[in-house]
Amino acid sequence: MTADLAAGFCGEPSVEAFLRKVEQGIYPGPKREPGSLPKWHRRKLEHTIARRHGLRFEIPNLVEDASELI
């Protein structure tokens, strides 16, 4: 998701506040690809939010390569 969606998802009051917390290491950084806006993965943000609130949250193995789905 883009920074504006990620900020809202995390309950931050603004994109700027969210990006400051990314820089501070509170939230994970985005994936960056040439010609595309930076994007955050929802499950990684969920894990971070759960950890900050003392909740257990396990991230399943995320398949990045579609060939592994065949």
Number of C-alpha atoms within 10 A of each C-alpha: 15 13 18 14 14 21 20 13 14 15 11 15 10 13 16 13 11 21 20 13 16 14 11 11 10 14 22 17 18 17 12 11 9 6 6 8 13 14 16 20 14 14 14 17 17 17 17 18 18 14 13 12 8 9 11 10 14 12 10 7 6 7 9 8 7 7 7 7 7 4
